[in-house]
Amino acid sequence: MTDKKADITDPRYNKILSYEKNTSEEAISKAIKKPKVSFWMFFFPFVFLPFMWEMDRYKTATYGFNDGYAYTKKIALNAAYKVYTKEITEEKAFQEIKETIKTQPDPDPTVLLIFEKQIEEVNLLYRHYLALLNSNGDNYKQLVINHYKSYDKFVEFLNQLDETEKEVSKVVRSTFKSDVEGLPELIEKIEKAIVEYRLECAKKYFH
């Protein structure tokens, strides 16, 4: 049985996790620019203070997004790994996914809709990850190539994933409206950066 407290050392599991981490970091780095160090801040404190304030905001946004992006990915990957190692059945995996996502026993309709959209995303990712775990290869690229066989097939999956992720984002934004200036534009930039990075990788894999 997989020990939830122990780190999973399976190479395929970690290659998949590494790819998702790279996707997240690449997207946030394109959407939010890291504050640049100014020569003058070392001589004038009033220049240094705004830099530290901007750096704190940058770190908070980066860590927050990376954690949020990884949330559904880890749920899906852990479920897929349990099925791959025959720890649980697929039926049990879908049940665990639902129980993990649906954190409130009796949510109001708007929150329930968010849960349902997240479950759709995780179920799609679960099938993708399970297929890669059962694929052959020494790295993520080989796992993808040996399973999907062609660029078009892989991009078809990426488009499905993009649609499900945006459905989640759309419902969350309509439910929890924010007064933060520029937030919708920032989310749009991050979503665009994620798509661009995934397609760049897909082209490198198959072309």
Backbone as CSV, one residue per row, in Angstrom:
resi,resn,N_x,N_y,N_z,CA_x,CA_y,CA_z,C_x,C_y,C_z
1,MET,0.848,-1.203,0.000,0.000,0.000,0.000,0.878,1.246,0.000
2,THR,0.439,2.250,-0.756,1.201,3.501,-0.827,1.078,4.285,0.471
3,ASP,2.203,4.623,1.056,2.222,5.437,2.270,2.066,6.885,1.881
4,LYS,0.951,7.498,2.293,0.659,8.871,1.898,1.689,9.850,2.449
5,LYS,2.356,9.466,3.564,3.317,10.364,4.175,4.692,10.261,3.519
6,ALA,4.929,9.162,2.815,6.232,8.954,2.181,6.251,9.559,0.785
7,ASP,7.435,10.032,0.377,7.585,10.553,-0.976,7.538,9.400,-1.962
8,ILE,6.853,9.595,-3.071,6.781,8.577,-4.108,8.034,8.696,-4.966
9,THR,8.754,7.604,-5.108,10.026,7.628,-5.828,9.913,7.104,-7.252
10,ASP,8.735,6.672,-7.655,8.559,6.136,-9.001,8.969,7.192,-10.037
11,PRO,9.891,6.851,-10.952,10.389,7.829,-11.930,9.296,8.440,-12.804
12,ARG,8.336,7.630,-13.246,7.289,8.156,-14.127,6.409,9.149,-13.376
13,TYR,6.050,8.794,-12.157,5.249,9.695,-11.316,5.951,11.051,-11.199
14,ASN,7.238,11.025,-10.901,7.973,12.266,-10.676,8.252,13.035,-11.962
15,LYS,8.370,12.349,-13.082,8.533,13.041,-14.366,7.257,13.821,-14.693
16,ILE,6.109,13.207,-14.442,4.822,13.875,-14.685,4.679,15.083,-13.760
17,LEU,5.000,14.885,-12.497,4.892,15.964,-11.515,5.835,17.114,-11.864
18,SER,7.016,16.782,-12.332,8.004,17.793,-12.714,7.510,18.615,-13.903
19,TYR,6.900,17.950,-14.876,6.350,18.664,-16.037,5.285,19.662,-15.603
20,GLU,4.394,19.248,-14.712,3.327,20.145,-14.251,3.907,21.316,-13.456
21,LYS,4.940,21.042,-12.683,5.594,22.116,-11.925,6.237,23.121,-12.873
22,ASN,6.889,22.621,-13.911,7.508,23.501,-14.896,6.466,24.342,-15.628
23,THR,5.321,23.729,-15.939,4.231,24.443,-16.608,3.753,25.610,-15.753
24,SER,3.553,25.344,-14.476,3.094,26.368,-13.543,4.098,27.501,-13.427
25,GLU,5.353,27.162,-13.237,6.390,28.180,-13.049,6.597,29.008,-14.313
26,GLU,6.528,28.357,-15.458,6.690,29.059,-16.725,5.551,30.051,-16.944
27,ALA,4.334,29.624,-16.640,3.164,30.472,-16.844,3.202,31.708,-15.952
28,ILE,3.498,31.503,-14.681,3.476,32.629,-13.745,4.628,33.589,-14.031
29,SER,5.768,33.076,-14.520,6.899,33.949,-14.832,6.608,34.846,-16.032
30,LYS,5.764,34.363,-16.940,5.388,35.159,-18.104,4.302,36.182,-17.753
31,ALA,3.432,35.804,-16.818,2.298,36.671,-16.481,2.665,37.763,-15.481
32,ILE,3.580,37.451,-14.571,3.973,38.416,-13.540,5.481,38.607,-13.591
33,LYS,5.903,39.806,-13.838,7.323,40.091,-13.936,7.939,40.274,-12.546
34,LYS,9.063,39.606,-12.348,9.776,39.727,-11.077,10.391,41.117,-10.957
35,PRO,10.226,41.769,-9.801,10.801,43.112,-9.621,12.316,43.106,-9.822
36,LYS,12.815,44.126,-10.477,14.246,44.212,-10.746,14.954,45.029,-9.673
37,VAL,16.138,44.580,-9.350,16.950,45.287,-8.360,17.496,46.575,-8.976
38,SER,17.346,47.651,-8.228,17.864,48.949,-8.676,19.174,49.269,-7.955
39,PHE,20.107,49.809,-8.690,21.399,50.201,-8.117,21.206,51.186,-6.970
40,TRP,20.220,52.066,-7.127,20.038,53.160,-6.153,19.456,52.695,-4.826
41,MET,18.829,51.516,-4.803,18.168,51.087,-3.566,19.169,50.820,-2.434
42,PHE,20.417,50.583,-2.809,21.427,50.319,-1.785,21.926,51.603,-1.130
43,PHE,21.557,52.727,-1.713,21.993,54.016,-1.176,20.847,54.840,-0.598
44,PHE,19.617,54.546,-1.087,18.459,55.315,-0.639,17.357,54.360,-0.159
45,PRO,17.096,54.312,1.147,16.085,53.410,1.713,14.707,53.579,1.085
46,PHE,14.333,54.787,0.709,12.995,54.999,0.155,12.837,54.324,-1.210
47,VAL,13.950,53.976,-1.850,13.903,53.212,-3.091,13.812,51.723,-2.774
48,PHE,14.457,51.317,-1.691,14.495,49.902,-1.289,13.128,49.416,-0.810
49,LEU,12.403,50.234,-0.077,11.119,49.821,0.507,10.073,49.447,-0.553
50,PRO,9.880,50.265,-1.599,8.926,49.863,-2.638,9.317,48.554,-3.327
51,PHE,10.641,48.353,-3.485,11.117,47.109,-4.101,10.711,45.910,-3.241
52,MET,10.905,45.997,-1.924,10.565,44.897,-1.026,9.063,44.642,-1.032
53,TRP,8.290,45.728,-1.118,6.826,45.577,-1.165,6.411,44.839,-2.432
54,GLU,7.000,45.211,-3.559,6.700,44.553,-4.830,7.178,43.102,-4.828
55,MET,8.339,42.854,-4.213,8.869,41.499,-4.151,7.974,40.599,-3.299
56,ASP,7.460,41.122,-2.209,6.545,40.351,-1.359,5.279,39.994,-2.130
57,ARG,4.754,40.951,-2.876,3.568,40.699,-3.693,3.850,39.642,-4.749
58,TYR,5.028,39.726,-5.358,5.425,38.770,-6.397,5.511,37.358,-5.808
59,LYS,6.156,37.220,-4.654,6.312,35.910,-4.020,4.968,35.330,-3.603
60,THR,4.119,36.188,-3.045,2.795,35.723,-2.620,1.979,35.213,-3.804
61,ALA,1.987,35.986,-4.886,1.241,35.596,-6.090,1.806,34.325,-6.702
62,THR,3.138,34.221,-6.738,3.788,33.054,-7.337,3.499,31.789,-6.558
63,TYR,3.727,31.841,-5.244,3.485,30.659,-4.416,2.009,30.281,-4.417
64,GLY,1.165,31.302,-4.363,-0.282,31.037,-4.344,-0.747,30.368,-5.620
65,PHE,-0.267,30.868,-6.764,-0.674,30.264,-8.032,-0.122,28.852,-8.178
66,ASN,1.153,28.661,-7.843,1.760,27.336,-7.972,1.024,26.295,-7.129
67,ASP,0.653,26.680,-5.914,-0.096,25.759,-5.046,-1.480,25.471,-5.617
68,GLY,-2.142,26.519,-6.112,-3.473,26.348,-6.680,-3.460,25.504,-7.935
69,TYR,-2.456,25.727,-8.781,-2.342,24.959,-10.024,-2.099,23.482,-9.719
70,ALA,-1.270,23.221,-8.706,-0.902,21.841,-8.372,-2.025,21.076,-7.682
71,TYR,-3.004,21.783,-7.131,-4.055,21.142,-6.331,-4.756,20.007,-7.082
72,THR,-5.376,20.310,-8.212,-6.108,19.280,-8.948,-5.153,18.278,-9.602
73,LYS,-3.973,18.747,-9.990,-3.004,17.856,-10.644,-2.547,16.754,-9.689
74,LYS,-2.271,17.119,-8.450,-1.813,16.127,-7.477,-2.917,15.140,-7.104
75,ILE,-4.145,15.629,-7.006,-5.267,14.730,-6.709,-5.393,13.692,-7.816
76,ALA,-5.329,14.150,-9.053,-5.463,13.255,-10.204,-4.287,12.285,-10.297
77,LEU,-3.084,12.801,-10.111,-1.889,11.967,-10.237,-1.815,10.926,-9.128
78,ASN,-2.161,11.309,-7.915,-2.137,10.350,-6.813,-3.171,9.246,-7.008
79,ALA,-4.337,9.612,-7.513,-5.375,8.613,-7.789,-4.911,7.663,-8.890
80,ALA,-4.314,8.229,-9.943,-3.822,7.410,-11.057,-2.714,6.468,-10.588
81,TYR,-1.845,6.964,-9.716,-0.739,6.141,-9.233,-1.258,4.970,-8.391
82,LYS,-2.279,5.210,-7.598,-2.849,4.133,-6.788,-3.454,3.037,-7.657
83,VAL,-4.084,3.444,-8.743,-4.654,2.457,-9.670,-3.527,1.745,-10.420
84,TYR,-2.524,2.508,-10.830,-1.369,1.958,-11.558,-0.654,0.891,-10.728
85,THR,-0.529,1.141,-9.430,0.153,0.189,-8.537,-0.803,-0.858,-7.972
86,LYS,-2.061,-0.808,-8.450,-3.091,-1.771,-8.036,-3.411,-1.695,-6.539
87,GLU,-3.224,-0.506,-5.976,-3.594,-0.290,-4.574,-5.107,-0.185,-4.441
88,ILE,-5.748,0.454,-5.438,-7.197,0.584,-5.443,-7.726,0.327,-6.849
89,THR,-9.029,0.132,-6.942,-9.668,-0.043,-8.249,-9.969,1.335,-8.844
90,GLU,-10.281,1.354,-10.129,-10.633,2.616,-10.773,-11.912,3.189,-10.173
91,GLU,-12.846,2.315,-9.851,-14.096,2.780,-9.234,-13.808,3.493,-7.917
92,LYS,-12.901,2.919,-7.133,-12.509,3.523,-5.868,-11.778,4.844,-6.104
93,ALA,-10.985,4.908,-7.164,-10.249,6.133,-7.489,-11.203,7.291,-7.756
94,PHE,-12.231,7.045,-8.559,-13.203,8.097,-8.854,-13.950,8.528,-7.592
95,GLN,-14.193,7.574,-6.713,-14.866,7.883,-5.448,-13.963,8.769,-4.583
96,GLU,-12.681,8.436,-4.514,-11.741,9.224,-3.717,-11.584,10.635,-4.280
97,ILE,-11.557,10.728,-5.607,-11.456,12.046,-6.250,-12.638,12.912,-5.838
98,LYS,-13.819,12.336,-5.914,-15.035,13.077,-5.564,-15.018,13.513,-4.101
99,GLU,-14.610,12.596,-3.216,-14.586,12.905,-1.787,-13.519,13.949,-1.451
100,THR,-12.399,13.923,-2.168,-11.320,14.879,-1.916,-11.704,16.280,-2.384
101,ILE,-12.345,16.363,-3.534,-12.747,17.659,-4.092,-13.906,18.259,-3.310
102,LYS,-14.891,17.435,-3.049,-16.104,17.933,-2.382,-15.856,18.028,-0.884
103,THR,-15.244,19.114,-0.474,-14.833,19.283,0.923,-15.982,19.690,1.839
104,GLN,-17.076,20.153,1.273,-18.245,20.526,2.082,-19.355,19.495,1.874
105,PRO,-19.926,18.970,2.950,-20.947,17.920,2.823,-22.239,18.385,2.156
106,ASP,-22.604,19.655,2.383,-23.857,20.157,1.828,-23.659,21.585,1.309
107,PRO,-22.883,21.730,0.218,-22.573,23.063,-0.287,-23.766,23.718,-0.977
108,ASP,-23.733,25.049,-1.053,-24.795,25.734,-1.783,-24.583,25.481,-3.280
109,PRO,-25.594,25.724,-4.101,-25.527,25.381,-5.532,-24.330,25.939,-6.284
110,THR,-23.919,27.166,-5.946,-22.789,27.770,-6.671,-21.478,27.052,-6.348
111,VAL,-21.270,26.733,-5.079,-20.053,26.022,-4.679,-20.084,24.587,-5.213
112,LEU,-21.250,23.982,-5.205,-21.394,22.634,-5.746,-21.003,22.596,-7.223
113,LEU,-21.362,23.631,-7.958,-21.006,23.703,-9.375,-19.483,23.764,-9.554
114,ILE,-18.816,24.502,-8.675,-17.352,24.570,-8.718,-16.762,23.183,-8.493
115,PHE,-17.276,22.484,-7.473,-16.798,21.130,-7.183,-16.982,20.214,-8.390
116,GLU,-18.134,20.319,-9.014,-18.443,19.452,-10.162,-17.493,19.720,-11.325
117,LYS,-17.196,20.994,-11.563,-16.277,21.357,-12.641,-14.858,20.872,-12.316
118,GLN,-14.468,20.979,-11.051,-13.148,20.504,-10.646,-13.050,18.984,-10.799
119,ILE,-14.095,18.284,-10.465,-14.119,16.823,-10.598,-13.971,16.425,-12.065
120,GLU,-14.634,17.168,-12.964,-14.490,16.899,-14.397,-13.034,17.068,-14.831
121,GLU,-12.397,18.129,-14.339,-10.993,18.377,-14.674,-10.101,17.256,-14.146
122,VAL,-10.304,16.880,-12.889,-9.470,15.842,-12.270,-9.674,14.495,-12.951
123,ASN,-10.908,14.163,-13.305,-11.171,12.895,-13.990,-10.446,12.830,-15.336
124,LEU,-10.430,13.960,-16.053,-9.722,14.019,-17.334,-8.221,13.845,-17.123
125,LEU,-7.683,14.535,-16.132,-6.263,14.427,-15.823,-5.905,13.028,-15.338
126,TYR,-6.786,12.437,-14.555,-6.552,11.083,-14.043,-6.329,10.102,-15.196
127,ARG,-7.182,10.159,-16.197,-7.060,9.243,-17.344,-5.757,9.492,-18.106
128,HIS,-5.415,10.765,-18.236,-4.164,11.143,-18.914,-2.955,10.620,-18.142
129,TYR,-2.934,10.863,-16.842,-1.800,10.431,-16.026,-1.687,8.907,-15.980
130,LEU,-2.807,8.217,-15.863,-2.781,6.753,-15.814,-2.207,6.203,-17.122
131,ALA,-2.599,6.832,-18.233,-2.078,6.402,-19.535,-0.563,6.600,-19.600
132,LEU,-0.065,7.708,-19.066,1.374,7.972,-19.085,2.127,7.033,-18.140
133,LEU,1.529,6.730,-17.007,2.156,5.792,-16.072,2.289,4.405,-16.692
134,ASN,1.369,4.068,-17.568,1.392,2.772,-18.244,2.150,2.817,-19.564
135,SER,2.662,3.997,-19.907,3.411,4.157,-21.149,4.872,3.757,-20.920
136,ASN,5.667,3.833,-21.974,7.088,3.500,-21.887,7.934,4.730,-22.166
137,GLY,9.043,4.853,-21.446,9.931,5.975,-21.693,10.722,6.362,-20.468
138,ASP,11.876,6.988,-20.714,12.753,7.416,-19.627,12.493,8.859,-19.202
139,ASN,11.650,9.568,-19.965,11.326,10.949,-19.609,9.887,11.260,-20.039
140,TYR,9.434,12.447,-19.660,8.039,12.819,-19.941,7.757,12.830,-21.437
141,LYS,8.687,13.347,-22.193,8.530,13.401,-23.656,8.270,12.018,-24.234
142,GLN,9.049,11.037,-23.838,8.886,9.682,-24.357,7.572,9.055,-23.909
143,LEU,7.174,9.342,-22.681,5.901,8.822,-22.183,4.750,9.343,-23.044
144,VAL,4.805,10.634,-23.360,3.759,11.258,-24.179,3.764,10.693,-25.599
145,ILE,4.935,10.626,-26.193,5.043,10.140,-27.576,4.558,8.706,-27.698
146,ASN,4.968,7.855,-26.771,4.610,6.439,-26.857,3.130,6.179,-26.580
147,HIS,2.490,7.085,-25.877,1.049,6.902,-25.656,0.213,7.559,-26.753
148,TYR,0.465,8.849,-27.024,-0.395,9.592,-27.951,-0.054,9.356,-29.419
149,LYS,1.172,8.937,-29.713,1.591,8.549,-31.061,1.736,9.703,-32.050
150,SER,0.939,10.760,-31.897,1.004,11.866,-32.855,0.762,13.207,-32.161
151,TYR,1.248,14.260,-32.810,1.066,15.628,-32.314,-0.420,15.969,-32.217
152,ASP,-1.180,15.606,-33.238,-2.611,15.938,-33.280,-3.377,15.301,-32.127
153,LYS,-3.050,14.046,-31.812,-3.737,13.354,-30.724,-3.430,14.008,-29.381
154,PHE,-2.179,14.382,-29.201,-1.786,15.013,-27.944,-2.413,16.389,-27.803
155,VAL,-2.420,17.150,-28.881,-3.025,18.489,-28.843,-4.533,18.390,-28.622
156,GLU,-5.143,17.348,-29.132,-6.575,17.130,-28.884,-6.834,17.016,-27.380
157,PHE,-5.967,16.275,-26.688,-6.089,16.184,-25.227,-5.843,17.541,-24.574
158,LEU,-4.802,18.247,-25.009,-4.477,19.550,-24.424,-5.632,20.537,-24.578
159,ASN,-6.310,20.482,-25.701,-7.470,21.361,-25.915,-8.611,21.007,-24.967
160,GLN,-8.814,19.713,-24.762,-9.843,19.282,-23.806,-9.505,19.775,-22.410
161,LEU,-8.237,19.654,-22.040,-7.791,20.091,-20.715,-7.958,21.592,-20.559
162,ASP,-7.599,22.333,-21.579,-7.740,23.794,-21.543,-9.201,24.194,-21.340
163,GLU,-10.093,23.508,-22.028,-11.527,23.809,-21.900,-12.029,23.531,-20.484
164,THR,-11.631,22.398,-19.908,-12.110,22.053,-18.560,-11.532,22.996,-17.514
165,GLU,-10.261,23.386,-17.669,-9.642,24.320,-16.722,-10.317,25.682,-16.782
166,LYS,-10.637,26.127,-17.988,-11.283,27.429,-18.138,-12.719,27.410,-17.621
167,GLU,-13.357,26.263,-17.690,-14.704,26.127,-17.126,-14.651,26.316,-15.615
168,VAL,-13.637,25.712,-14.987,-13.463,25.872,-13.537,-13.211,27.338,-13.215
169,SER,-12.287,27.949,-13.945,-11.928,29.352,-13.719,-13.128,30.268,-13.902
170,LYS,-13.914,30.003,-14.920,-15.089,30.824,-15.220,-16.105,30.787,-14.086
171,VAL,-16.368,29.592,-13.577,-17.343,29.435,-12.495,-16.830,30.075,-11.207
172,VAL,-15.546,29.888,-10.918,-14.966,30.469,-9.703,-15.027,31.989,-9.753
173,ARG,-14.681,32.569,-10.914,-14.682,34.033,-11.037,-16.081,34.618,-10.934
174,SER,-17.067,33.908,-11.464,-18.438,34.415,-11.395,-19.019,34.271,-9.994
175,THR,-18.496,33.312,-9.226,-18.998,33.072,-7.868,-18.313,33.972,-6.853
176,PHE,-16.997,34.038,-6.950,-16.226,34.844,-6.003,-15.643,36.053,-6.731
177,LYS,-16.467,37.033,-6.914,-16.032,38.246,-7.614,-15.025,39.001,-6.748
178,SER,-13.992,39.501,-7.391,-12.933,40.202,-6.667,-12.873,41.666,-7.080
179,ASP,-12.507,42.500,-6.116,-12.335,43.927,-6.389,-10.886,44.259,-6.737
180,VAL,-10.041,43.235,-6.809,-8.631,43.464,-7.112,-8.493,43.966,-8.541
181,GLU,-7.892,45.129,-8.673,-7.746,45.752,-9.991,-6.847,44.911,-10.902
182,GLY,-7.331,44.659,-12.105,-6.526,43.937,-13.086,-6.516,42.426,-12.938
183,LEU,-7.277,41.886,-11.972,-7.251,40.440,-11.753,-7.745,39.637,-12.957
184,PRO,-8.881,40.008,-13.583,-9.330,39.248,-14.764,-8.282,39.204,-15.874
185,GLU,-7.608,40.339,-16.081,-6.568,40.400,-17.115,-5.377,39.515,-16.758
186,LEU,-5.045,39.479,-15.456,-3.932,38.646,-15.002,-4.253,37.167,-15.204
187,ILE,-5.469,36.768,-14.849,-5.882,35.379,-15.024,-5.836,34.990,-16.501
188,GLU,-6.283,35.902,-17.341,-6.265,35.655,-18.791,-4.828,35.480,-19.294
189,LYS,-3.907,36.291,-18.784,-2.503,36.186,-19.183,-1.906,34.847,-18.741
190,ILE,-2.258,34.412,-17.534,-1.746,33.135,-17.025,-2.289,31.978,-17.848
191,GLU,-3.583,32.006,-18.137,-4.193,30.938,-18.936,-3.555,30.864,-20.325
192,LYS,-3.303,32.017,-20.901,-2.672,32.067,-22.226,-1.251,31.510,-22.166
193,ALA,-0.533,31.847,-21.101,0.849,31.378,-20.951,0.899,29.863,-20.777
194,ILE,-0.069,29.308,-20.075,-0.132,27.855,-19.878,-0.329,27.157,-21.220
195,VAL,-1.277,27.659,-22.005,-1.553,27.064,-23.326,-0.321,27.144,-24.208
196,GLU,0.323,28.300,-24.218,1.510,28.494,-25.066,2.632,27.542,-24.675
197,TYR,2.859,27.377,-23.382,3.930,26.487,-22.922,3.627,25.037,-23.297
198,ARG,2.391,24.619,-23.100,2.017,23.239,-23.435,2.183,22.967,-24.926
199,LEU,1.778,23.922,-25.752,1.897,23.730,-27.196,3.356,23.760,-27.647
200,GLU,4.162,24.600,-26.996,5.601,24.632,-27.293,6.218,23.265,-27.010
201,CYS,5.864,22.687,-25.875,6.380,21.368,-25.503,5.900,20.312,-26.509
202,ALA,4.622,20.380,-26.875,4.061,19.409,-27.818,4.817,19.440,-29.144
203,LYS,5.134,20.635,-29.631,5.876,20.777,-30.888,7.276,20.181,-30.766
204,LYS,7.913,20.401,-29.635,9.252,19.856,-29.416,9.221,18.321,-29.351
205,TYR,8.127,17.790,-28.799,8.019,16.336,-28.653,7.868,15.630,-30.008
206,PHE,7.044,16.212,-30.888,6.663,15.492,-32.098,7.285,16.029,-33.384
207,HIS,7.919,17.199,-33.329,8.481,17.781,-34.554,9.992,17.911,-34.475
